Amino acid sequence: MRVPLSSLLLVLIGKCSLNWTVVVIQRRHMGSSLLGFLCISLALVDSFLAFILSTIYFLQDVHVFGLRITTHHICLLVQIACFTYSLLHWPVFVLIGLDHGWNLALHPVPLRWYRKLGYTLSVILIWAAAVLYVFLASDLYPEVGEEFYLLIEQCWVFSSPQSTQVFMVSLLALACAVLHSSLVFLARTAKGGEPPAVGLSVHAGPLSVAPKAHPSSRFMLHTTLSFLSTWVPFVVLQTILLLFQVDTPAYVDLNVPWLCFLNSFAIGAVLWRRSQLPGFEKDSTFTDGFCQWDFSSEFADVDNCNTEQLNCDILVYKGEVLL
């Protein structure tokens, strides 16, 4: 697609402002995970790119270290940025998920120096690998045109298929989670008004009764609704862009709010998975700066249901357990 130079610069400057606004507002959470370091690096790269392009746009013809730089280089740099950004969506999504899967703490503590160093080196490696791939292994053929540099008014830019793919996967996952949880909840409720997700197991030998694991459907629904309560406007906007097949330049697609969306999605998935494991803190409350993850009410309901089931359904008579 062709984009006017003035619009290109205005959009990029607006993106930089949005990036830094989110980074500053969420500064308490930006230094606690790989996501924060990625957001800061993206804001810095965008700011540097906006500064370079704006300088070239206003000077139009300048010599730097013997190299003549003109308006053609604006189109060249933007296309390189588009190719580079378009490669990062899937790797960033996967790395954020792995980082939270290994290191997510319900009670965050300040990062030690070696983790900060590790995150910094990881971010540098991600950017370096993307740039090297663009220059050495990709089929990048810049389209800068043959017009005289003073006559250039538009640049070719490219969209990123990865951003669409990642969003479609996340949207499908959310839809499946809501549908599955709702169907399971309605099916269990329809069975004579039995409380969903409650059961007992009795072991042979000395009397011992333990509640069965709470089905994951209820927590899945709770986690999904907690996520959507914050991000539903963003999901609706992205869905509209997807349905109307609106082409968004790749240098716009990768932004800090988008990374925060992926971060909340990954955290929700990790917390839901951990809530099914023994030893999960029942009164835990966690926030990523956007979503408030609170499982205390869900576990309280389960404990109440288990207590009532124990009081009403277990009869001990002469050493025999009758259910």
PAZAPA-4460 file (N, C-alpha, C; in steps of 0.05 Angstrom, whole numbers, plus 32768, in hexadecimal, padded with zeros to 4 digits):
% residues 323
    n_x    n_y    n_z   ca_x   ca_y   ca_z    c_x    c_y    c_z   seq   type   mol
   8011   7FE8   8000   8000   8000   8000   8012   8019   8000     1      M     A
   8008   802F   7FF5   8016   8048   7FF4   800C   805A   800A     2      R     A
   801F   8067   8018   8018   8078   802E   8027   8093   802A     3      V     A
   8018   80AA   802C   8026   80C4   8029   803B   80C7   803F     4      P     A
   8051   80D5   8038   8067   80D8   804B   805E   80E7   8064     5      L     A
   804E   80FC   8060   8045   810B   8078   8034   80FA   808A     6      S     A
   8022   80EA   807F   8011   80D8   808F   8023   80C3   809D     7      S     A
   8036   80B9   808F   8048   80A5   809A   8056   80AF   80B3     8      L     A
   8061   80C7   80B1   806F   80D3   80C8   805C   80DA   80DF     9      L     A
   8044   80E4   80D8   8031   80EB   80EE   8028   80D2   80FD    10      L     A
   8023   80BC   80EE   801B   80A3   80FB   8031   8098   810C    11      V     A
   804A   8099   8102   8061   808F   8111   8065   809F   812A    12      L     A
   8063   80B9   8128   8066   80CA   8140   804F   80C5   8154    13      I     A
   8037   80C2   814A   8021   80BB   815B   8025   80A0   8169    14      G     A
   802F   808D   815A   8035   8073   8166   804A   8075   817C    15      K     A
   805F   8085   8177   8073   8089   818C   8067   8095   81A5    16      C     A
   8055   80A8   81A1   8049   80B5   81B9   8038   80A1   81C8    17      S     A
   8029   8090   81B9   8019   807B   81C6   802A   8068   81D5    18      L     A
   8040   805F   81C8   8052   804C   81D5   805D   8056   81EF    19      N     A
   8067   806F   81EF   8074   807A   8207   805F   8080   821C    20      W     A
   8046   8087   8214   8031   808B   8228   802B   8072   8237    21      T     A
   8028   805B   8229   8023   8042   8236   803B   8039   8247    22      V     A
   8053   803D   823D   806B   8035   824C   806C   8045   8266    23      V     A
   8067   805F   8265   8069   8070   827D   8053   8068   8291    24      V     A
   803A   8065   8287   8024   805E   8299   8028   8043   82A6    25      I     A
   8033   8030   8297   8037   8015   82A1   8054   8010   82AA    26      Q     A
   8062   8025   82B1   807F   8022   82B8   8083   800F   82CF    27      R     A
   8070   800C   82E1   8074   7FFA   82F8   8075   7FDD   82EF    28      R     A
   8068   7FD7   82D8   8067   7FBC   82CE   807B   7FB7   82B8    29      H     A
   8087   7FCC   82AD   8099   7FC8   8296   80B3   7FBB   829C    30      M     A
   80BC   7FBD   82B5   80D6   7FB1   82BC   80D4   7F96   82C9    31      G     A
   80BD   7F88   82C7   80BA   7F6F   82D6   80B9   7F57   82C4    32      S     A
   80BB   7F5B   82A9   80B9   7F44   8297   80C6   7F4B   827D    33      S     A
   80C8   7F37   826C   80D3   7F3B   8251   80C2   7F4F   8241    34      L     A
   80A8   7F4E   8246   8095   7F60   8237   809D   7F7D   823C    35      L     A
   80A3   7F85   8254   80AB   7FA0   8259   80C3   7FA9   824A    36      G     A
   80D7   7F98   8249   80F0   7F9E   823B   80EA   7FA0   821D    37      F     A
   80D9   7F8F   8212   80D1   7F91   81F6   80C2   7FAB   81F0    38      L     A
   80B0   7FB3   8202   80A2   7FCC   81FE   80B4   7FE4   81FE    39      C     A
   80C7   7FE5   8210   80D9   7FFB   8212   80EB   7FFC   81F9    40      I     A
   80F4   7FE4   81F0   8105   7FE3   81D8   80F6   7FEC   81BF    41      S     A
   80DC   7FE4   81BD   80CC   7FEC   81A6   80C7   800A   81A6    42      L     A
   80C2   8015   81BE   80BE   8032   81BF   80D8   8041   81B7    43      A     A
   80EF   8037   81BF   8108   8043   81B8   810D   8041   819A    44      L     A
   8109   802A   818E   810D   8026   8172   80FA   8038   8161    45      V     A
   80E1   8039   8169   80CE   804A   815B   80D6   8068   815D    46      D     A
   80DF   8070   8174   80E7   808C   8178   80FF   8092   8167    47      S     A
   8113   8080   8166   812A   8084   8155   8122   8085   8138    48      F     A
   8111   8073   8130   8108   8073   8114   80F9   808C   810D    49      L     A
   80E7   8095   811E   80D8   80AE   8119   80EB   80C6   8117    50      A     A
   8100   80C7   8128   8113   80DD   8128   8123   80DD   810D    51      F     A
   812C   80C6   8105   813C   80C5   80EC   812B   80CC   80D4    52      I     A
   8112   80C1   80D2   8101   80C7   80BB   80F9   80E4   80BB    53      L     A
   80F3   80F0   80D2   80EB   810C   80D3   8102   811E   80CA    54      S     A
   811A   8117   80D3   8132   8127   80CB   8136   8126   80AD    55      T     A
   8134   810E   80A1   8137   810C   8084   8121   811B   8076    56      I     A
   8109   8119   8080   80F2   8126   8073   80F5   8144   8071    57      Y     A
   80FF   8150   8087   8102   816D   8087   811B   8176   8079    58      F     A
   8130   8167   807A   8149   816F   806C   8149   8167   804F    59      L     A
   813C   8151   8048   8138   8147   802D   8151   813D   8020    60      Q     A
   8167   814B   8023   8180   8144   8016   8197   814B   8029    61      D     A
   81A4   8136   8034   81B9   813B   8047   81CF   8126   8044    62      V     A
   81E7   812E   8049   81FE   811C   8048   8207   8115   8064    63      H     A
   8209   80FB   8069   8212   80F1   8084   8229   80DD   807F    64      V     A
   8241   80E4   8088   8258   80D3   8085   825C   80CC   8068    65      F     A
   8258   80DF   8057   825D   80DB   803A   8246   80CD   802C    66      G     A
   8230   80C6   803A   8219   80B9   802E   8203   80CD   802A    67      L     A
   81F9   80CE   8012   81E3   80E1   800B   81C9   80D4   8013    68      R     A
   81BA   80E2   8024   81A0   80D7   802D   818A   80EA   8023    69      I     A
   8176   80DE   8015   8160   80EE   800B   8145   80E2   8013    70      T     A
   8130   80EC   8008   8115   80E2   800F   8112   80C5   8008    71      T     A
   8121   80BB   7FF4   8120   809F   7FED   8126   808D   8005    72      H     A
   8137   8097   8017   813F   8087   802E   8129   8085   8043    73      H     A
   8116   8097   8042   80FE   8095   8054   80EF   807B   804C    74      I     A
   80EA   8078   8032   80DB   8061   8029   80EB   8047   802F    75      C     A
   8105   8049   802A   8116   8031   802F   8116   8029   804C    76      L     A
   8119   803C   805E   811A   8036   807B   80FF   802C   8085    77      L     A
   80E9   8038   807B   80CF   802F   8083   80C9   8012   807A    78      V     A
   80D2   800C   8062   80CD   7FF0   8058   80DE   7FDC   8068    79      Q     A
   80F7   7FE4   806F   8107   7FD2   8080   80FA   7FCE   809B    80      I     A
   80EF   7FE4   80A6   80E1   7FE2   80C0   80C9   7FD0   80BE    81      A     A
   80BA   7FD3   80A8   80A2   7FC2   80A4   80A9   7FA5   80A3    82      C     A
   80BE   7F9E   8094   80C6   7F82   8093   80D0   7F78   80AE    83      F     A
   80DF   7F89   80BC   80EA   7F81   80D7   80D3   7F7D   80EB    84      T     A
   80C1   7F90   80ED   80AB   7F8E   8100   8099   7F76   80FA    85      Y     A
   8095   7F71   80E0   8083   7F5B   80D8   808D   7F40   80E1    86      S     A
   80A6   7F3E   80E7   80B2   7F24   80EF   80AF   7F1E   810D    87      L     A
   80A7   7F32   811D   80AA   7F30   813A   8092   7F27   8149    88      L     A
   807A   7F26   813C   8062   7F21   814B   8062   7F05   8158    89      H     A
   8066   7EF1   8148   8066   7ED6   8153   807C   7ED1   8167    90      W     A
   8095   7ED8   8160   80AB   7ED4   8174   80A5   7EE2   818E    91      P     A
   809C   7EFB   818D   8096   7F0A   81A6   8080   7EFC   81B5    92      V     A
   806A   7EF4   81A8   8054   7EE7   81B5   805D   7ECD   81C3    93      F     A
   806D   7EBD   81B6   8077   7EA4   81C2   8089   7EAA   81D9    94      V     A
   809C   7EBD   81D6   80AF   7EC2   81EB   80A1   7ECE   8204    95      L     A
   808D   7EDF   8200   807E   7EEA   8217   8070   7ED3   8226    96      I     A
   8064   7EC1   8217   8057   7EAA   8224   806A   7E99   8233    97      G     A
   8082   7E93   8228   8096   7E82   8235   80A0   7E90   824E    98      L     A
   80A5   7EAA   824C   80AF   7EB9   8263   809C   7EB8   827A    99      D     A
   8082   7EBD   8275   806E   7EBC   828A   806B   7E9F   8295   100      H     A
   806C   7E8C   8283   8069   7E70   828B   807F   7E68   829F   101      G     A
   8097   7E73   829C   80AD   7E6B   82AE   80B0   7E7E   82C5   102      W     A
   80AB   7E97   82C1   80B3   7EAB   82D5   809D   7EBB   82E2   103      N     A
   8083   7EB7   82D9   806E   7EC8   82E4   806B   7EC3   8302   104      L     A
   806B   7ED8   8311   8068   7ED7   832E   804F   7EE6   8337   105      A     A
   803F   7EDA   8347   8026   7EE7   8350   802C   7EFF   8362   106      L     A
   8043   7EFE   836F   804C   7F14   8380   8067   7F1E   8375   107      H     A
   8066   7F30   8361   807E   7F39   8353   8093   7F44   8367   108      P     A
   80AB   7F3E   8361   80C2   7F49   8370   80D4   7F56   835C   109      V     A
   80E5   7F69   8365   80F7   7F77   8352   810A   7F62   8345   110      P     A
   810F   7F67   832B   8120   7F54   831C   813D   7F57   8325   111      L     A
   814A   7F41   8327   8167   7F41   832D   8176   7F49   8314   112      R     A
   818F   7F51   8318   819E   7F5C   8302   81A2   7F48   82EB   113      W     A
   81A4   7F2E   82F1   81A9   7F1B   82DC   8191   7F17   82CA   114      Y     A
   8179   7F1A   82D6   8161   7F18   82C5   815E   7F30   82B4   115      R     A
   8164   7F48   82BF   8163   7F60   82AF   8177   7F5E   8298   116      K     A
   818F   7F54   829E   81A2   7F51   8288   8199   7F3C   8274   117      L     A
   818D   7F27   827D   8183   7F13   826B   816D   7F1D   8259   118      G     A
   815A   7F2D   8264   8145   7F39   8254   8150   7F4D   8240   119      Y     A
   8164   7F5D   8249   8170   7F70   8237   817E   7F63   821F   120      T     A
   818D   7F4E   8225   819B   7F40   8210   8187   7F31   81FD   121      L     A
   8171   7F27   8209   815D   7F1A   81F9   8150   7F2E   81E5   122      S     A
   814A   7F45   81EF   813D   7F5A   81DD   8150   7F62   81C7   123      V     A
   816A   7F66   81CE   817D   7F6D   81B9   8180   7F57   81A5   124      I     A
   8180   7F3E   81AE   8182   7F27   819C   816A   7F25   818A   125      L     A
   8152   7F2B   8194   813A   7F29   8184   813B   7F3E   816D   126      I     A
   8142   7F57   8174   8144   7F6B   815F   815A   7F65   814B   127      W     A
   8171   7F5C   8155   8188   7F57   8143   8181   7F40   8131   128      A     A
   8174   7F2B   813B   816C   7F14   812A   8159   7F1D   8114   129      A     A
   8145   7F2E   811B   8132   7F37   8107   813F   7F48   80F2   130      A     A
   8151   7F5A   80FA   815E   7F6B   80E6   8170   7F5B   80D4   131      V     A
   817F   7F48   80E0   8191   7F37   80D0   8181   7F26   80BC   132      L     A
   816A   7F1C   80C5   815A   7F0C   80B3   8150   7F1D   809B   133      Y     A
   8148   7F36   80A1   813E   7F48   808B   8154   7F4D   8077   134      V     A
   816D   7F51   8080   8182   7F58   806D   8190   7F40   8060   135      F     A
   8190   7F29   806E   819F   7F12   8064   818F   7EFB   8059   136      L     A
   8176   7EF8   8064   8167   7EE0   805C   814C   7EE5   8050   137      A     A
   8142   7EFD   8052   8127   7F03   8047   8129   7F0B   802A   138      S     A
   8112   7F0C   801D   8110   7F14   8001   8107   7F32   8000   139      D     A
   8114   7F43   800F   810E   7F5F   8010   8117   7F6D   7FF6   140      L     A
   8104   7F78   7FE8   810A   7F88   7FD1   80FD   7FA3   7FD4   141      Y     A
   810C   7FB7   7FDE   8100   7FD1   7FE3   80F5   7FDE   7FCA   142      P     A
   80DE   7FEA   7FCD   80D1   7FF8   7FB7   80D1   8016   7FBD   143      E     A
   80E6   8024   7FB5   80E8   8040   7FBC   80E2   8052   7FA4   144      V     A
   80DD   8046   7F8D   80D6   8056   7F75   80EE   8064   7F69   145      G     A
   80E9   806F   7F52   80FE   807C   7F43   80F9   809A   7F40   146      E     A
   80E6   80A5   7F4F   80E1   80C2   7F4D   80F8   80D2   7F59   147      E     A
   80FA   80EA   7F51   810D   80FD   7F5D   8106   8100   7F7A   148      F     A
   811A   8101   7F8B   8114   8100   7FA8   8103   8117   7FB2   149      Y     A
   8104   812E   7FA4   80F3   8145   7FAC   80D5   8141   7FA4   150      L     A
   80D1   812D   7F92   80B6   8128   7F88   80A8   8111   7F96   151      L     A
   80B6   8103   7FA8   80AB   80EC   7FB6   8096   80F6   7FCA   152      I     A
   807E   80EC   7FC8   8069   80F3   7FDB   805E   80DB   7FEA   153      E     A
   8062   80C3   7FE0   8057   80AB   7FEC   806C   8095   7FED   154      Q     A
   8068   8082   7FFF   807A   806B   8002   8069   8052   8002   155      C     A
   8075   803D   7FF8   8069   8022   7FFA   806F   8017   8016   156      W     A
   805A   800D   8023   805D   8000   803D   804F   7FE5   803C   157      V     A
   8055   7FD4   804F   804B   7FB9   804E   803D   7FB2   8069   158      F     A
   8029   7FA1   8067   801C   7F98   8080   8029   7F7E   808A   159      S     A
   8021   7F76   80A2   802E   7F5F   80AE   8019   7F48   80B1   160      S     A
   801D   7F31   80A3   800A   7F1B   80A7   800B   7F0F   80C3   161      P     A
   8023   7F12   80D0   8025   7F06   80EB   8013   7F12   80FF   162      Q     A
   800F   7F2C   80FE   7FFD   7F39   8111   7FE1   7F2F   810E   163      S     A
   7FD8   7F2B   80F5   7FBD   7F20   80F1   7FBB   7F03   80FB   164      T     A
   7FD0   7EF4   80F6   7FD0   7ED8   80FF   7FCF   7ED6   811D   165      Q     A
   7FDF   7EE6   812B   7FE0   7EE5   8148   7FC5   7EED   8154   166      V     A
   7FB9   7F02   8148   7F9F   7F0C   8153   7F8A   7EF7   814E   167      F     A
   7F89   7EEA   8136   7F75   7ED6   8131   7F78   7EBE   8144   168      M     A
   7F90   7EB6   814A   7F94   7EA0   815D   7F8A   7EA8   8178   169      V     A
   7F91   7EC0   8182   7F88   7EC9   819C   7F69   7ECC   819C   170      S     A
   7F5E   7ED6   8187   7F41   7ED9   8186   7F33   7EBE   8186   171      L     A
   7F3E   7EAB   8177   7F32   7E90   8176   7F34   7E83   8192   172      L     A
   7F4B   7E87   819F   7F4F   7E7C   81BA   7F3A   7E88   81CE   173      A     A
   7F36   7EA2   81CC   7F22   7EAF   81DE   7F06   7EA4   81D8   174      L     A
   7EFF   7EA2   81BF   7EE4   7E98   81B7   7EE0   7E7B   81C1   175      A     A
   7EF4   7E6A   81BD   7EF2   7E4F   81C6   7EF0   7E4D   81E4   176      C     A
   7EFF   7E5E   81F3   7EFE   7E5E   8210   7EE2   7E65   821A   177      A     A
   7ED7   7E7B   820F   7EBC   7E83   8217   7EA7   7E6E   8210   178      V     A
   7EA9   7E63   81F8   7E95   7E4F   81EF   7E97   7E36   8200   179      L     A
   7EAF   7E2C   8204   7EB3   7E14   8214   7EA9   7E17   8230   180      H     A
   7EB1   7E2D   823D   7EAA   7E32   8259   7E8C   7E35   825C   181      S     A
   7E80   7E44   8249   7E63   7E48   824B   7E53   7E2F   8247   182      S     A
   7E5B   7E1E   8234   7E4D   7E05   822F   7E50   7DF2   8247   183      L     A
   7E68   7DF0   8252   7E6C   7DDF   8269   7E5C   7DE8   8281   184      V     A
   7E5C   7E02   8286   7E4D   7E0D   829C   7E2F   7E09   8299   185      F     A
   7E25   7E0E   8281   7E08   7E0A   827D   7E00   7DEC   827F   186      L     A
   7E12   7DDB   8274   7E0C   7DBE   8275   7E0B   7DB4   8292   187      A     A
   7E1E   7DBD   82A3   7E1E   7DB4   82BE   7E07   7DC1   82CE   188      R     A
   7E00   7DD9   82C8   7DEA   7DE6   82D7   7DD0   7DD9   82D0   189      T     A
   7DCD   7DCF   82B7   7DB4   7DC3   82AF   7DAF   7DA8   82BC   190      A     A
   7DC4   7D9C   82C8   7DC0   7D82   82D5   7DB6   7D85   82F1   191      K     A
   7D9D   7D8B   82F4   7D90   7D8C   830E   7D9A   7DA1   8320   192      G     A
   7DA6   7DB6   8315   7DAF   7DCC   8325   7DC8   7DC6   8336   193      G     A
   7DD7   7DB1   832D   7DEF   7DAB   833C   7E04   7DC1   8339   194      E     A
   7E12   7DC6   834E   7E27   7DDB   834C   7E3C   7DD1   8338   195      P     A
   7E43   7DE1   8325   7E57   7DD9   8312   7E72   7DD7   831F   196      P     A
   7E81   7DC4   8315   7E9D   7DC2   831C   7EA2   7DBB   8339   197      A     A
   7E91   7DA9   8344   7E96   7DA1   8360   7E94   7D83   8361   198      V     A
   7EA6   7D75   836E   7EA5   7D58   8371   7EB6   7D4F   8388   199      G     A
   7EB4   7D35   8390   7EC3   7D2B   83A6   7ECF   7D10   839E   200      L     A
   7EE6   7D0B   83AA   7EF2   7CF1   83A6   7EF8   7CE5   83C2   201      S     A
   7EF2   7CCB   83C5   7EF5   7CBD   83DF   7F0A   7CA7   83DB   202      V     A
   7F1F   7CA7   83EC   7F34   7C93   83E9   7F2F   7C7C   83FD   203      H     A
   7F37   7C64   83F5   7F34   7C4D   8406   7F47   7C4F   841E   204      A     A
   7F41   7C3F   8432   7F51   7C3F   844A   7F45   7C53   845E   205      G     A
   7F56   7C60   846E   7F4D   7C74   8480   7F3C   7C89   8472   206      P     A
   7F28   7C92   8480   7F16   7CA5   8474   7F24   7CBE   846B   207      L     A
   7F23   7CC4   8451   7F2F   7CDC   8446   7F1F   7CE5   842E   208      S     A
   7F16   7CFD   842F   7F05   7D08   841A   7F13   7D21   8410   209      V     A
   7F16   7D23   83F6   7F24   7D3A   83EA   7F13   7D45   83D3   210      A     A
   7F11   7D5F   83D0   7F02   7D6A   83BA   7F11   7D65   83A0   211      P     A
   7F02   7D5F   838B   7F0E   7D5B   8371   7F17   7D76   8366   212      K     A
   7F28   7D75   8352   7F31   7D8E   8346   7F1A   7D9C   8339   213      A     A
   7F1A   7DB6   833C   7F05   7DC7   8330   7F09   7DC7   8312   214      H     A
   7EF4   7DC2   8302   7EF7   7DC2   82E5   7F01   7DDC   82DC   215      P     A
   7F11   7DDB   82C7   7F1F   7DF2   82BD   7F0C   7E06   82AF   216      S     A
   7EF4   7DFC   82A7   7EE2   7E0D   8297   7EDA   7E26   82A6   217      S     A
   7ED5   7E24   82C0   7ECC   7E3C   82CF   7EE3   7E51   82D1   218      R     A
   7EFB   7E47   82D6   7F12   7E5A   82D8   7F19   7E65   82BC   219      F     A
   7F15   7E54   82A8   7F19   7E5E   828D   7F07   7E75   8286   220      M     A
   7EED   7E72   828D   7EDA   7E88   8288   7EE1   7EA1   8298   221      L     A
   7EE8   7E9D   82B1   7EF0   7EB3   82C3   7F08   7EC2   82B7   222      H     A
   7F1C   7EB3   82AE   7F34   7EBF   82A3   7F2E   7ECE   828A   223      T     A
   7F1E   7EC2   8278   7F17   7ECF   825F   7F08   7EE9   8263   224      T     A
   7EF4   7EE8   8275   7EE5   7F01   827A   7EF6   7F16   8287   225      L     A
   7F09   7F0E   8298   7F1B   7F22   82A4   7F2C   7F2F   828E   226      S     A
   7F34   7F1F   827B   7F44   7F2A   8265   7F34   7F3D   8253   227      F     A
   7F1C   7F34   824C   7F0B   7F43   823A   7F00   7F5D   8247   228      L     A
   7EFE   7F5D   8262   7EF4   7F75   826F   7F06   7F8D   826A   229      S     A
   7F1F   7F88   8265   7F32   7F9D   825E   7F36   7FA1   8241   230      T     A
   7F39   7F8B   8232   7F42   7F8C   8216   7F2C   7F8A   8202   231      W     A
   7F13   7F89   8209   7EFE   7F86   81F5   7EFD   7F9C   81E1   232      V     A
   7F02   7FB6   81E8   7F03   7FCB   81D3   7F19   7FC5   81BE   233      P     A
   7F30   7FBC   81C8   7F46   7FB6   81B6   7F3F   7F9E   81A4   234      F     A
   7F33   7F8A   81B0   7F2B   7F73   81A0   7F16   7F7A   818B   235      V     A
   7F03   7F8B   8192   7EEE   7F93   817F   7EFB   7FA3   8168   236      V     A
   7F0D   7FB5   816F   7F1B   7FC5   815A   7F2B   7FB3   8147   237      L     A
   7F3A   7FA1   8152   7F49   7F8F   8141   7F37   7F7D   8130   238      Q     A
   7F21   7F75   813B   7F0E   7F64   812C   7F02   7F74   8115   239      T     A
   7EFB   7F8D   811A   7EF1   7F9D   8104   7F05   7FA1   80EE   240      I     A
   7F1E   7FA7   80F5   7F33   7FA9   80E1   7F37   7F8F   80D2   241      L     A
   7F34   7F79   80E0   7F37   7F5F   80D2   7F20   7F59   80BF   242      L     A
   7F08   7F5F   80C8   7EF0   7F59   80B7   7EF0   7F6B   809E   243      L     A
   7EF8   7F84   80A1   7EF8   7F96   808A   7F12   7F95   807B   244      F     A
   7F24   7F83   8083   7F3D   7F7F   8075   7F4D   7F99   8071   245      Q     A
   7F4F   7FA8   8087   7F5E   7FC1   8087   7F7B   7FBB   8088   246      V     A
   7F8B   7FC4   8075   7FA8   7FC0   8075   7FB5   7FD5   8088   247      D     A
   7FC3   7FCA   809C   7FD1   7FDB   80AE   7FEF   7FD8   80AA   248      T     A
   7FFE   7FED   80A5   801B   7FEB   80A1   8028   7FDC   80B8   249      P     A
   803C   7FCC   80B2   8049   7FBC   80C6   8057   7FCC   80DB   250      A     A
   8060   7FE5   80D4   806D   7FF5   80E8   8059   8001   80FC   251      Y     A
   803F   7FFF   80F6   802B   8007   8109   8020   7FF0   8119   252      V     A
   801F   7FD8   810D   8014   7FC0   811A   8022   7FBA   8134   253      D     A
   803C   7FBB   8134   804B   7FB3   814C   804E   7FCC   815D   254      L     A
   803E   7FCD   8172   803F   7FE4   8184   803C   7FDB   81A1   255      N     A
   8041   7FED   81B4   8041   7FE5   81D0   8025   7FDB   81DA   256      V     A
   800F   7FE8   81D3   7FF5   7FDD   81DB   7FF0   7FC1   81D1   257      P     A
   7FF9   7FBB   81B8   7FF6   7FA0   81AD   8007   7F8C   81BD   258      W     A
   801F   7F94   81C5   802F   7F82   81D6   8023   7F7E   81F1   259      L     A
   8016   7F93   81FC   8009   7F90   8216   7FF0   7F7E   8214   260      C     A
   7FE2   7F7F   81FD   7FCC   7F6C   81F8   7FD6   7F4F   81F8   261      F     A
   7FEC   7F4A   81EA   7FF7   7F2F   81E9   8000   7F27   8205   262      L     A
   800B   7F3A   8214   8015   7F34   822F   7FFE   7F2C   8242   263      N     A
   7FE7   7F3A   8241   7FD0   7F33   8251   7FC5   7F18   8249   264      S     A
   7FC5   7F13   822F   7FBB   7EF9   8226   7FCC   7EE2   8230   265      F     A
   7FE7   7EE6   822F   7FF9   7ED1   8238   7FF7   7ECD   8257   266      A     A
   7FF4   7EE3   8265   7FF2   7EE1   8282   7FD8   7ED3   828A   267      I     A
   7FC2   7EDA   827C   7FA9   7ECC   8282   7FAB   7EAE   827E   268      G     A
   7FB8   7EA6   8268   7FBB   7E8A   8262   7FCC   7E7C   8277   269      A     A
   7FE1   7E89   8280   7FF3   7E7D   8294   7FE5   7E7B   82AF   270      V     A
   7FD6   7E90   82B7   7FC9   7E90   82D0   7FB2   7E7B   82D1   271      L     A
   7FA4   7E78   82BB   7F8F   7E64   82BA   7F9B   7E48   82BC   272      W     A
   7FB2   7E43   82AF   7FBF   7E29   82B1   7FC9   7E24   82CD   273      R     A
   7FD4   7E38   82DA   7FDE   7E34   82F5   7FC8   7E30   830A   274      R     A
   7FB0   7E3C   8304   7F9A   7E39   8317   7F90   7E1C   8318   275      S     A
   7F97   7E0C   8305   7F8F   7DEF   8305   7FA3   7DDE   8313   276      Q     A
   7FBA   7DE9   831B   7FCF   7DD9   8327   7FCD   7DDB   8346   277      L     A
   7FD5   7DC6   8354   7FD6   7DC7   8371   7FE9   7DDC   837B   278      P     A
   7FE2   7DE9   8391   7FF4   7DFC   839D   7FEF   7E19   8393   279      G     A
   7FDB   7E1C   8381   7FD5   7E37   8377   7FC9   7E47   838E   280      F     A
   7FD2   7E60   8392   7FC9   7E71   83A8   7FAC   7E79   83A2   281      E     A
   7F9A   7E70   83B4   7F7E   7E75   83AF   7F76   7E92   83B2   282      K     A
   7F84   7EA1   83C2   7F7D   7EBD   83C5   7F8E   7ED0   83B4   283      D     A
   7F9A   7EC5   839F   7FAC   7ED4   838E   7F9D   7EE9   837E   284      S     A
   7FAA   7F00   837B   7FA0   7F15   836A   7FB8   7F21   835B   285      T     A
   7FB6   7F23   8341   7FCD   7F2B   8331   7FC3   7F40   831D   286      F     A
   7FD4   7F53   8317   7FCE   7F67   8302   7FE6   7F6A   82F1   287      T     A
   7FE1   7F6D   82D7   7FF7   7F72   82C4   7FF8   7F8F   82BB   288      D     A
   7FE8   7FA0   82C9   7FE6   7FBC   82C2   7FCD   7FC2   82B2   289      G     A
   7FC2   7FAE   82A5   7FA9   7FB2   8296   7F92   7FA0   82A1   290      F     A
   7F98   7F87   82A5   7F83   7F75   82AF   7F88   7F6F   82CD   291      C     A
   7F72   7F6B   82DB   7F73   7F64   82F8   7F6B   7F47   82FA   292      Q     A
   7F7E   7F35   8300   7F78   7F19   8301   7F73   7F12   831F   293      W     A
   7F5A   7F0B   8326   7F53   7F05   8341   7F44   7EEB   8342   294      D     A
   7F51   7ED6   834D   7F45   7EBB   834F   7F39   7EB6   836B   295      F     A
   7F3B   7EC8   837D   7F33   7EC3   8399   7F15   7EBC   839A   296      S     A
   7F05   7ECB   838B   7EE8   7EC6   838C   7EE1   7EAB   8380   297      S     A
   7EEF   7EA3   836C   7EEA   7E89   835F   7EF1   7E72   8372   298      E     A
   7F08   7E74   837F   7F10   7E5F   8391   7EFE   7E5E   83AA   299      F     A
   7EF4   7E76   83B2   7EE2   7E77   83CA   7EC8   7E68   83C4   300      A     A
   7EBE   7E6D   83AB   7EA5   7E5E   83A3   7EA9   7E40   83A3   301      D     A
   7EC1   7E38   8399   7EC6   7E1B   8398   7EC8   7E10   83B4   302      V     A
   7ED6   7E1E   83C6   7ED8   7E14   83E2   7EBD   7E12   83EF   303      D     A
   7EAC   7E26   83EB   7E91   7E25   83F7   7E81   7E0D   83ED   304      N     A
   7E83   7E09   83D2   7E74   7DF2   83C6   7E7F   7DD8   83D1   305      C     A
   7E99   7DD6   83D4   7EA5   7DBD   83DE   7E9C   7DB8   83FB   306      N     A
   7E9B   7DCD   840B   7E92   7DCA   8427   7E75   7DC1   8429   307      T     A
   7E64   7DCD   8418   7E48   7DC5   8418   7E45   7DA8   840F   308      E     A
   7E55   7DA0   83FB   7E53   7D85   83F1   7E5C   7D71   8407   309      Q     A
   7E71   7D78   8416   7E7A   7D67   842B   7E65   7D64   8441   310      L     A
   7E58   7D7A   8448   7E45   7D79   845D   7E2C   7D6A   8456   311      N     A
   7E25   7D6B   843C   7E0B   7D5F   8434   7E0D   7D43   8428   312      C     A
   7E23   7D3C   841B   7E24   7D24   840B   7E35   7D0E   8417   313      D     A
   7E43   7D13   842D   7E54   7CFE   8438   7E48   7CF4   8452   314      I     A
   7E42   7CDB   8453   7E37   7CCF   846B   7E4A   7CB9   8474   315      L     A
   7E52   7CBA   848E   7E64   7CA6   8499   7E55   7C96   84AD   316      V     A
   7E52   7C7C   84A7   7E42   7C6B   84B8   7E51   7C50   84BC   317      Y     A
   7E5A   7C4C   84D5   7E68   7C34   84DC   7E80   7C2F   84CA   318      K     A
   7E8F   7C43   84C6   7EA8   7C40   84B6   7EA4   7C3F   8499   319      G     A
   7E8B   7C42   848F   7E86   7C41   8472   7E80   7C5D   8469   320      E     A
   7E89   7C63   8451   7E85   7C7D   8445   7E70   7C7A   842F   321      V     A
   7E5A   7C88   8432   7E45   7C87   841E   7E42   7CA2   8410   322      L     A
   7E42   7CA2   83F6   7E3F   7CBB   83E7   7E24   7CBB   83D9   323      L     A
***
